[in-house]
Amino acid sequence: MIVSVVSLITMLLFVNVNKFVERDKTLNSRIENVERTLQSISSLEKDLESIREEIIDLQVANQVIKDEYKRAQELKKMIDSQLKAVNMAVNRKSVKETIFNYLLGFILGIMSSIIASIIYEKFKKRQELT
């Protein structure tokens, strides 16, 4: 009877030890799985932090571009108004220049009419002679 009791106790101990070993194996595998997941999360956190820094850099660069564009537009307006003023100053003719241009055109017109009538008269005389 003692042998059977010892045998029963041994069997119960073996079954309990096997259960603890299986639990330990599953617990160890779960711990390893959790550690791998934590490493993945840590890697994702680093990647997200890098992306966040890049987005901040892009926002700063975008703001710089917007500011430069705004300044360029203001300069363009200023240059356009100055160019218009310069063109008006350059193209503005004095009264003397205007009178001179009209007189010169008038005199050249009369001279060309006289020359044309002289040529016409000579041409007419040649035709009469022939």
Kinemage of the C-alpha trace (Angstrom):
@kinemage 1
@onewidth
@group {chain A} dominant
@subgroup {mainchain}
@vectorlist {calphas} color= white
{ca met a 1} P 0.000 0.000 0.000
{ca ile a 2} L 2.816 2.363 0.708
{ca val a 3} L 4.147 1.742 -2.749
{ca ser a 4} L 0.856 2.623 -4.299
{ca val a 5} L 0.603 5.796 -2.221
{ca val a 6} L 4.141 6.763 -3.155
{ca ser a 7} L 3.350 5.939 -6.733
{ca leu a 8} L 0.221 8.023 -6.622
{ca ile a 9} L 2.095 10.946 -5.047
{ca thr a 10} L 4.841 10.615 -7.647
{ca met a 11} L 2.312 10.575 -10.423
{ca leu a 12} L 0.530 13.615 -9.043
{ca leu a 13} L 3.834 15.421 -8.646
{ca phe a 14} L 4.853 14.523 -12.215
{ca val a 15} L 1.523 15.748 -13.612
{ca asn a 16} L 1.790 18.962 -11.608
{ca val a 17} L 5.411 19.463 -12.652
{ca asn a 18} L 4.436 18.926 -16.300
{ca lys a 19} L 1.681 21.488 -15.939
{ca phe a 20} L 4.126 23.986 -14.438
{ca val a 21} L 6.657 23.277 -17.193
{ca glu a 22} L 3.984 23.810 -19.865
{ca arg a 23} L 2.805 26.955 -18.148
{ca asp a 24} L 6.393 28.122 -17.926
{ca lys a 25} L 6.909 27.453 -21.656
{ca thr a 26} L 3.747 29.276 -22.655
{ca leu a 27} L 4.568 32.064 -20.224
{ca asn a 28} L 8.083 32.356 -21.656
{ca ser a 29} L 6.726 32.413 -25.213
{ca arg a 30} L 4.232 35.104 -24.246
{ca ile a 31} L 6.981 37.143 -22.589
{ca glu a 32} L 9.119 36.818 -25.723
{ca asn a 33} L 6.154 37.858 -27.850
{ca val a 34} L 5.551 40.888 -25.619
{ca glu a 35} L 9.255 41.828 -25.800
{ca arg a 36} L 9.203 41.620 -29.618
{ca thr a 37} L 6.050 43.724 -29.698
{ca leu a 38} L 7.645 46.300 -27.372
{ca gln a 39} L 10.690 46.446 -29.647
{ca ser a 40} L 8.398 46.974 -32.648
{ca ile a 41} L 6.546 49.716 -30.800
{ca ser a 42} L 9.849 51.360 -29.883
{ca ser a 43} L 10.945 51.226 -33.525
{ca leu a 44} L 7.606 52.705 -34.608
{ca glu a 45} L 7.982 55.489 -32.053
{ca lys a 46} L 11.394 56.366 -33.479
{ca asp a 47} L 10.015 56.338 -37.031
{ca leu a 48} L 7.062 58.512 -36.015
{ca glu a 49} L 9.364 60.968 -34.242
{ca ser a 50} L 11.511 61.170 -37.388
{ca ile a 51} L 8.414 61.785 -39.523
{ca arg a 52} L 7.213 64.446 -37.073
{ca glu a 53} L 10.565 66.241 -37.290
{ca glu a 54} L 10.449 66.112 -41.108
{ca ile a 55} L 6.917 67.549 -41.095
{ca ile a 56} L 8.048 70.382 -38.809
{ca asp a 57} L 10.987 71.093 -41.134
{ca leu a 58} L 8.650 71.099 -44.140
{ca gln a 59} L 6.252 73.478 -42.392
{ca val a 60} L 9.116 75.861 -41.608
{ca ala a 61} L 10.343 75.682 -45.215
{ca asn a 62} L 6.792 76.217 -46.472
{ca gln a 63} L 6.412 79.325 -44.308
{ca val a 64} L 9.747 80.677 -45.554
{ca ile a 65} L 8.613 80.159 -49.154
{ca lys a 66} L 5.303 81.898 -48.461
{ca asp a 67} L 7.104 84.853 -46.858
{ca glu a 68} L 9.537 85.126 -49.774
{ca tyr a 69} L 6.667 84.959 -52.267
{ca lys a 70} L 4.828 87.713 -50.414
{ca arg a 71} L 7.945 89.890 -50.444
{ca ala a 72} L 8.461 89.168 -54.147
{ca gln a 73} L 4.879 90.246 -54.898
{ca glu a 74} L 5.387 93.481 -52.959
{ca leu a 75} L 8.645 94.141 -54.825
{ca lys a 76} L 6.918 93.425 -58.135
{ca lys a 77} L 4.226 95.992 -57.359
{ca met a 78} L 6.851 98.549 -56.381
{ca ile a 79} L 8.964 97.860 -59.479
{ca asp a 80} L 5.907 98.043 -61.744
{ca ser a 81} L 4.932 101.444 -60.360
{ca gln a 82} L 8.518 102.714 -60.660
{ca leu a 83} L 8.791 101.368 -64.210
{ca lys a 84} L 5.547 103.099 -65.127
{ca ala a 85} L 6.856 106.374 -63.694
{ca val a 86} L 10.140 106.017 -65.602
{ca asn a 87} L 8.305 105.224 -68.851
{ca met a 88} L 6.101 108.261 -68.423
{ca ala a 89} L 9.152 110.437 -67.753
{ca val a 90} L 11.051 109.035 -70.740
{ca asn a 91} L 8.126 109.168 -73.147
{ca arg a 92} L 6.972 112.603 -72.113
{ca lys a 93} L 7.788 115.166 -74.753
{ca ser a 94} L 8.172 118.815 -74.144
{ca val a 95} L 6.080 121.376 -76.030
{ca lys a 96} L 9.158 122.426 -78.007
{ca glu a 97} L 9.795 118.839 -79.126
{ca thr a 98} L 6.195 118.399 -80.182
{ca ile a 99} L 6.171 121.668 -82.192
{ca phe a 100} L 9.519 120.789 -83.762
{ca asn a 101} L 8.259 117.319 -84.784
{ca tyr a 102} L 5.081 118.751 -86.337
{ca leu a 103} L 7.022 121.462 -88.214
{ca leu a 104} L 9.605 118.970 -89.424
{ca gly a 105} L 6.868 116.640 -90.645
{ca phe a 106} L 5.077 119.532 -92.358
{ca ile a 107} L 8.238 120.777 -94.092
{ca leu a 108} L 9.238 117.273 -95.184
{ca gly a 109} L 5.737 116.708 -96.532
{ca ile a 110} L 5.871 119.920 -98.591
{ca met a 111} L 9.371 119.091 -99.861
{ca ser a 112} L 8.334 115.604 -100.910
{ca ser a 113} L 5.293 117.063 -102.722
{ca ile a 114} L 7.518 119.532 -104.567
{ca ile a 115} L 10.002 116.791 -105.509
{ca ala a 116} L 7.169 114.533 -106.654
{ca ser a 117} L 5.664 117.312 -108.803
{ca ile a 118} L 9.099 118.092 -110.358
{ca ile a 119} L 9.594 114.413 -111.204
{ca tyr a 120} L 6.090 114.224 -112.595
{ca glu a 121} L 6.608 117.319 -114.762
{ca lys a 122} L 9.885 115.939 -116.159
{ca phe a 123} L 8.244 112.619 -116.877
{ca lys a 124} L 5.334 114.434 -118.560
{ca lys a 125} L 7.711 116.509 -120.735
{ca arg a 126} L 9.571 113.379 -121.861
{ca gln a 127} L 6.340 111.780 -122.899
{ca glu a 128} L 5.353 114.874 -124.856
{ca leu a 129} L 8.674 114.839 -126.700
{ca thr a 130} L 8.289 111.298 -127.805
